[in-house]
Amino acid sequence: MPVAIITGASKGLGRALAEALAARGWDLVLDARGADALTAAATAVAAHGTRVEALPGDVTDAGHRAELVAAAWRLGGVDLLVNNASALGAEPLVRLAELPLEGLRRALEVNVVAALGLVQEALPLLRESPAGAVVTVSSDAAAEAYETWGGYGASKAALDQLAAVLAEEEPRLRVWAVDPGDMATELYAAAVPDDDHPRPEPAHVVPAFLRLLDERPASGRYEAPSLLEER
């Protein structure tokens, strides 16, 4: 069975994607900082009958990243790495004039440095896979300028660039940066707690990610709503 590592998998998009992949027979290594929530997610995902390793920890910890890849190796390798774990830098989001520099450092550490670190750790196994792929979860804030989204958007823009360069350097892999669009997640609620407009559940956009895996288009940046509209 193919094996995927998904970070930030205890809730939101990460958990929804884990459930969808498990339903297709994927074995999974799941990461999140909250042990209780991660255990609950792993238990639900394992109901599909696949092997699931849940490793609580912080992706900024190099030792934890090594544990994630080692767990995938024990399951058979790494066919897909999903860098989904994200940090906002400030909760709620604030204007750049007020953005704590330590918060920006945290966003860059989680969203960019740790994501690259996990790619580096997993690359030997990804190269051995007949269909190795990396998905980095981006944001429209990486490409558009929204008030208060400057720090987070800058980190996602940097992640987009890393994905684009990785695709050039590793042409045998597929490297997709995916903007999932608006979703009803705890991350968004923490970012903009006063915004009560209804948004799609994360499971709504999962078919866009599955389409990438099924059709394996060229490496690049994709918007989930567009992938869904083209069906």
Disulfide bonds with the S-S distance in Angstrom:
none
